[in-house]
């Protein structure tokens, strides 16, 4: 791929090549993959916290609290979770906003997810608003393509079947 390949597409290519090769970032055994996952948790921590802090400041008037578990081993595989809880959410007895990194025992590599990710609102009324949706569109399209690969395998991605390598 060219240097002009967008970051989110490069991330998908790495992911699908790892599926093809049975690796994760060049590691092939589970213990090394878990060590790499632990390192990734450290690297993404400030960005996960930032995304939740931005919501707290902009939407919750600073009333929320961002929490993080850090890397944790677990019966279902290692994970790390970042949450944003606030008084109204707690009073409603619903889950906090959640970003979760996890490496399930039967998975070949780690993943990210939210607590309730699914639909996203579309409120675009001018070209600036439309342009501002690009990161959201990228995230939705990348997640959707990932889920399609998760359903049937990496062989549906021509760049990977053609031998793409980092």
C-alpha positions as protocol buffer text, in pm:
chain_id: "A"
residue {
  index: 1
  type: UNK
  ca { x: 0 y: 0 z: 0 }
}
residue {
  index: 2
  type: UNK
  ca { x: 114 y: 356 z: -53 }
}
residue {
  index: 3
  type: UNK
  ca { x: 222 y: 604 z: 211 }
}
residue {
  index: 4
  type: UNK
  ca { x: -112 y: 777 z: 148 }
}
residue {
  index: 5
  type: UNK
  ca { x: -304 y: 485 z: 301 }
}
residue {
  index: 6
  type: UNK
  ca { x: -510 y: 628 z: 590 }
}
residue {
  index: 7
  type: UNK
  ca { x: -416 y: 511 z: 940 }
}
residue {
  index: 8
  type: UNK
  ca { x: -748 y: 335 z: 999 }
}
residue {
  index: 9
  type: UNK
  ca { x: -701 y: 131 z: 679 }
}
residue {
  index: 10
  type: UNK
  ca { x: -343 y: 42 z: 775 }
}
residue {
  index: 11
  type: UNK
  ca { x: -471 y: -74 z: 1114 }
}
residue {
  index: 12
  type: UNK
  ca { x: -719 y: -304 z: 940 }
}
residue {
  index: 13
  type: UNK
  ca { x: -451 y: -441 z: 708 }
}
residue {
  index: 14
  type: UNK
  ca { x: -226 y: -521 z: 1006 }
}
residue {
  index: 15
  type: UNK
  ca { x: -519 y: -687 z: 1179 }
}
residue {
  index: 16
  type: UNK
  ca { x: -619 y: -900 z: 881 }
}
residue {
  index: 17
  type: UNK
  ca { x: -257 y: -997 z: 805 }
}
residue {
  index: 18
  type: UNK
  ca { x: -221 y: -1110 z: 1167 }
}
residue {
  index: 19
  type: UNK
  ca { x: -531 y: -1326 z: 1120 }
}
residue {
  index: 20
  type: UNK
  ca { x: -384 y: -1473 z: 804 }
}
residue {
  index: 21
  type: UNK
  ca { x: -46 y: -1539 z: 966 }
}
residue {
  index: 22
  type: UNK
  ca { x: -170 y: -1649 z: 1309 }
}
residue {
  index: 23
  type: UNK
  ca { x: 33 y: -1373 z: 1471 }
}
residue {
  index: 24
  type: UNK
  ca { x: -18 y: -1052 z: 1663 }
}
residue {
  index: 25
  type: UNK
  ca { x: 243 y: -789 z: 1590 }
}
residue {
  index: 26
  type: UNK
  ca { x: 486 y: -1061 z: 1485 }
}
residue {
  index: 27
  type: UNK
  ca { x: 432 y: -1278 z: 1792 }
}
residue {
  index: 28
  type: UNK
  ca { x: 294 y: -1626 z: 1742 }
}
residue {
  index: 29
  type: UNK
  ca { x: 274 y: -1775 z: 2092 }
}
residue {
  index: 30
  type: UNK
  ca { x: 1 y: -1677 z: 2335 }
}
residue {
  index: 31
  type: UNK
  ca { x: 235 y: -1559 z: 2614 }
}
residue {
  index: 32
  type: UNK
  ca { x: 417 y: -1315 z: 2383 }
}
residue {
  index: 33
  type: UNK
  ca { x: 87 y: -1193 z: 2237 }
}
residue {
  index: 34
  type: UNK
  ca { x: -35 y: -1122 z: 2592 }
}
residue {
  index: 35
  type: UNK
  ca { x: 287 y: -930 z: 2670 }
}
residue {
  index: 36
  type: UNK
  ca { x: 230 y: -720 z: 2359 }
}
residue {
  index: 37
  type: UNK
  ca { x: -130 y: -663 z: 2465 }
}
residue {
  index: 38
  type: UNK
  ca { x: -12 y: -547 z: 2808 }
}
residue {
  index: 39
  type: UNK
  ca { x: 221 y: -300 z: 2635 }
}
residue {
  index: 40
  type: UNK
  ca { x: -65 y: -180 z: 2414 }
}
residue {
  index: 41
  type: UNK
  ca { x: -278 y: -113 z: 2722 }
}
residue {
  index: 42
  type: UNK
  ca { x: -7 y: 122 z: 2851 }
}
residue {
  index: 43
  type: UNK
  ca { x: 15 y: 297 z: 2515 }
}
residue {
  index: 44
  type: UNK
  ca { x: -359 y: 354 z: 2470 }
}
residue {
  index: 45
  type: UNK
  ca { x: -428 y: 452 z: 2830 }
}
residue {
  index: 46
  type: UNK
  ca { x: -383 y: 830 z: 2788 }
}
residue {
  index: 47
  type: UNK
  ca { x: -602 y: 833 z: 2476 }
}
residue {
  index: 48
  type: UNK
  ca { x: -882 y: 629 z: 2630 }
}
residue {
  index: 49
  type: UNK
  ca { x: -873 y: 860 z: 2933 }
}
residue {
  index: 50
  type: UNK
  ca { x: -870 y: 1169 z: 2708 }
}
residue {
  index: 51
  type: UNK
  ca { x: -1175 y: 1055 z: 2513 }
}
residue {
  index: 52
  type: UNK
  ca { x: -1371 y: 1005 z: 2834 }
}
residue {
  index: 53
  type: UNK
  ca { x: -1241 y: 1328 z: 2993 }
}
residue {
  index: 54
  type: UNK
  ca { x: -1356 y: 1521 z: 2685 }
}
residue {
  index: 55
  type: UNK
  ca { x: -1708 y: 1381 z: 2727 }
}
residue {
  index: 56
  type: UNK
  ca { x: -1699 y: 1462 z: 3098 }
}
residue {
  index: 57
  type: UNK
  ca { x: -1591 y: 1821 z: 3037 }
}
residue {
  index: 58
  type: UNK
  ca { x: -1814 y: 1888 z: 2738 }
}
residue {
  index: 59
  type: UNK
  ca { x: -2130 y: 1696 z: 2819 }
}
residue {
  index: 60
  type: UNK
  ca { x: -2134 y: 1629 z: 3192 }
}
residue {
  index: 61
  type: UNK
  ca { x: -2015 y: 1964 z: 3329 }
}
residue {
  index: 62
  type: UNK
  ca { x: -1716 y: 1795 z: 3488 }
}
residue {
  index: 63
  type: UNK
  ca { x: -1939 y: 1597 z: 3726 }
}
residue {
  index: 64
  type: UNK
  ca { x: -1809 y: 1260 z: 3611 }
}
residue {
  index: 65
  type: UNK
  ca { x: -1517 y: 1048 z: 3716 }
}
residue {
  index: 66
  type: UNK
  ca { x: -1288 y: 864 z: 3478 }
}
residue {
  index: 67
  type: UNK
  ca { x: -1156 y: 535 z: 3612 }
}
residue {
  index: 68
  type: UNK
  ca { x: -920 y: 278 z: 3469 }
}
residue {
  index: 69
  type: UNK
  ca { x: -839 y: -76 z: 3577 }
}
residue {
  index: 70
  type: UNK
  ca { x: -504 y: -104 z: 3402 }
}
residue {
  index: 71
  type: UNK
  ca { x: -400 y: -441 z: 3262 }
}
residue {
  index: 72
  type: UNK
  ca { x: -571 y: -728 z: 3445 }
}
residue {
  index: 73
  type: UNK
  ca { x: -541 y: -1102 z: 3394 }
}
residue {
  index: 74
  type: UNK
  ca { x: -874 y: -1280 z: 3408 }
}
residue {
  index: 75
  type: UNK
  ca { x: -1055 y: -1610 z: 3371 }
}
residue {
  index: 76
  type: UNK
  ca { x: -1173 y: -1507 z: 3022 }
}
residue {
  index: 77
  type: UNK
  ca { x: -836 y: -1357 z: 2924 }
}
residue {
  index: 78
  type: UNK
  ca { x: -657 y: -1033 z: 3007 }
}
residue {
  index: 79
  type: UNK
  ca { x: -835 y: -701 z: 2980 }
}
residue {
  index: 80
  type: UNK
  ca { x: -829 y: -334 z: 3069 }
}
residue {
  index: 81
  type: UNK
  ca { x: -1130 y: -111 z: 3115 }
}
residue {
  index: 82
  type: UNK
  ca { x: -1176 y: 267 z: 3122 }
}
residue {
  index: 83
  type: UNK
  ca { x: -1506 y: 405 z: 3245 }
}
residue {
  index: 84
  type: UNK
  ca { x: -1678 y: 738 z: 3291 }
}
residue {
  index: 85
  type: UNK
  ca { x: -1938 y: 744 z: 3568 }
}
residue {
  index: 86
  type: UNK
  ca { x: -2147 y: 1044 z: 3678 }
}
residue {
  index: 87
  type: UNK
  ca { x: -2428 y: 1107 z: 3926 }
}
residue {
  index: 88
  type: UNK
  ca { x: -2721 y: 1091 z: 3683 }
}
residue {
  index: 89
  type: UNK
  ca { x: -2594 y: 767 z: 3529 }
}
residue {
  index: 90
  type: UNK
  ca { x: -2550 y: 612 z: 3871 }
}
residue {
  index: 91
  type: UNK
  ca { x: -2895 y: 726 z: 3982 }
}
residue {
  index: 92
  type: UNK
  ca { x: -3045 y: 565 z: 3671 }
}
residue {
  index: 93
  type: UNK
  ca { x: -2860 y: 242 z: 3759 }
}
residue {
  index: 94
  type: UNK
  ca { x: -2712 y: 204 z: 3410 }
}
residue {
  index: 95
  type: UNK
  ca { x: -2361 y: 116 z: 3299 }
}
residue {
  index: 96
  type: UNK
  ca { x: -2101 y: 390 z: 3275 }
}
residue {
  index: 97
  type: UNK
  ca { x: -1954 y: 491 z: 2941 }
}
residue {
  index: 98
  type: UNK
  ca { x: -1698 y: 218 z: 2882 }
}
residue {
  index: 99
  type: UNK
  ca { x: -1394 y: 153 z: 2666 }
}
residue {
  index: 100
  type: UNK
  ca { x: -1269 y: -203 z: 2705 }
}
residue {
  index: 101
  type: UNK
  ca { x: -956 y: -364 z: 2564 }
}
residue {
  index: 102
  type: UNK
  ca { x: -964 y: -741 z: 2592 }
}
residue {
  index: 103
  type: UNK
  ca { x: -787 y: -1051 z: 2468 }
}
residue {
  index: 104
  type: UNK
  ca { x: -1034 y: -1338 z: 2493 }
}
residue {
  index: 105
  type: UNK
  ca { x: -897 y: -1686 z: 2557 }
}
residue {
  index: 106
  type: UNK
  ca { x: -1018 y: -1817 z: 2221 }
}
residue {
  index: 107
  type: UNK
  ca { x: -924 y: -1506 z: 2021 }
}
residue {
  index: 108
  type: UNK
  ca { x: -614 y: -1484 z: 1806 }
}
residue {
  index: 109
  type: UNK
  ca { x: -556 y: -1118 z: 1901 }
}
residue {
  index: 110
  type: UNK
  ca { x: -693 y: -839 z: 2125 }
}
residue {
  index: 111
  type: UNK
  ca { x: -996 y: -618 z: 2053 }
}
residue {
  index: 112
  type: UNK
  ca { x: -1163 y: -299 z: 2172 }
}
residue {
  index: 113
  type: UNK
  ca { x: -1530 y: -248 z: 2246 }
}
residue {
  index: 114
  type: UNK
  ca { x: -1771 y: -28 z: 2431 }
}
residue {
  index: 115
  type: UNK
  ca { x: -2046 y: -124 z: 2670 }
}
residue {
  index: 116
  type: UNK
  ca { x: -2329 y: -50 z: 2430 }
}
residue {
  index: 117
  type: UNK
  ca { x: -2176 y: 48 z: 2095 }
}
residue {
  index: 118
  type: UNK
  ca { x: -2424 y: 13 z: 1813 }
}
residue {
  index: 119
  type: UNK
  ca { x: -2611 y: 305 z: 1664 }
}
residue {
  index: 120
  type: UNK
  ca { x: -2465 y: 651 z: 1622 }
}
residue {
  index: 121
  type: UNK
  ca { x: -2677 y: 969 z: 1581 }
}
residue {
  index: 122
  type: UNK
  ca { x: -2671 y: 1153 z: 1249 }
}
residue {
  index: 123
  type: UNK
  ca { x: -2730 y: 1527 z: 1285 }
}
residue {
  index: 124
  type: UNK
  ca { x: -2564 y: 1686 z: 982 }
}
residue {
  index: 125
  type: UNK
  ca { x: -2702 y: 2009 z: 841 }
}
residue {
  index: 126
  type: UNK
  ca { x: -2406 y: 2171 z: 665 }
}
residue {
  index: 127
  type: UNK
  ca { x: -2078 y: 2082 z: 496 }
}
residue {
  index: 128
  type: UNK
  ca { x: -1869 y: 2150 z: 807 }
}
residue {
  index: 129
  type: UNK
  ca { x: -2083 y: 1912 z: 1009 }
}
residue {
  index: 130
  type: UNK
  ca { x: -2054 y: 1654 z: 731 }
}
residue {
  index: 131
  type: UNK
  ca { x: -1674 y: 1684 z: 727 }
}
residue {
  index: 132
  type: UNK
  ca { x: -1669 y: 1652 z: 1105 }
}
residue {
  index: 133
  type: UNK
  ca { x: -1830 y: 1310 z: 1073 }
}
residue {
  index: 134
  type: UNK
  ca { x: -1530 y: 1162 z: 889 }
}
residue {
  index: 135
  type: UNK
  ca { x: -1369 y: 1006 z: 1202 }
}
residue {
  index: 136
  type: UNK
  ca { x: -1704 y: 855 z: 1295 }
}
residue {
  index: 137
  type: UNK
  ca { x: -1756 y: 715 z: 947 }
}
residue {
  index: 138
  type: UNK
  ca { x: -1406 y: 569 z: 956 }
}
residue {
  index: 139
  type: UNK
  ca { x: -1467 y: 403 z: 1290 }
}
residue {
  index: 140
  type: UNK
  ca { x: -1803 y: 262 z: 1183 }
}
residue {
  index: 141
  type: UNK
  ca { x: -1676 y: 133 z: 846 }
}
residue {
  index: 142
  type: UNK
  ca { x: -1364 y: -18 z: 1003 }
}
residue {
  index: 143
  type: UNK
  ca { x: -1565 y: -185 z: 1279 }
}
residue {
  index: 144
  type: UNK
  ca { x: -1816 y: -318 z: 1029 }
}
residue {
  index: 145
  type: UNK
  ca { x: -1545 y: -460 z: 803 }
}
residue {
  index: 146
  type: UNK
  ca { x: -1376 y: -614 z: 1107 }
}
residue {
  index: 147
  type: UNK
  ca { x: -1703 y: -778 z: 1210 }
}
residue {
  index: 148
  type: UNK
  ca { x: -1751 y: -918 z: 859 }
}
residue {
  index: 149
  type: UNK
  ca { x: -1402 y: -1070 z: 874 }
}
residue {
  index: 150
  type: UNK
  ca { x: -1484 y: -1201 z: 1221 }
}
residue {
  index: 151
  type: UNK
  ca { x: -1789 y: -1378 z: 1071 }
}
residue {
  index: 152
  type: UNK
  ca { x: -1622 y: -1546 z: 773 }
}
residue {
  index: 153
  type: UNK
  ca { x: -1245 y: -1495 z: 792 }
}
residue {
  index: 154
  type: UNK
  ca { x: -967 y: -1281 z: 650 }
}
residue {
  index: 155
  type: UNK
  ca { x: -991 y: -1435 z: 303 }
}
residue {
  index: 156
  type: UNK
  ca { x: -1259 y: -1179 z: 204 }
}
residue {
  index: 157
  type: UNK
  ca { x: -992 y: -905 z: 203 }
}
residue {
  index: 158
  type: UNK
  ca { x: -812 y: -898 z: -137 }
}
residue {
  index: 159
  type: UNK
  ca { x: -510 y: -706 z: -3 }
}
residue {
  index: 160
  type: UNK
  ca { x: -448 y: -983 z: 250 }
}
residue {
  index: 161
  type: UNK
  ca { x: -504 y: -1272 z: 8 }
}
residue {
  index: 162
  type: UNK
  ca { x: -258 y: -1094 z: -225 }
}
residue {
  index: 163
  type: UNK
  ca { x: 7 y: -1118 z: 48 }
}
residue {
  index: 164
  type: UNK
  ca { x: 3 y: -770 z: 207 }
}
residue {
  index: 165
  type: UNK
  ca { x: 275 y: -740 z: 472 }
}
residue {
  index: 166
  type: UNK
  ca { x: 372 y: -455 z: 704 }
}
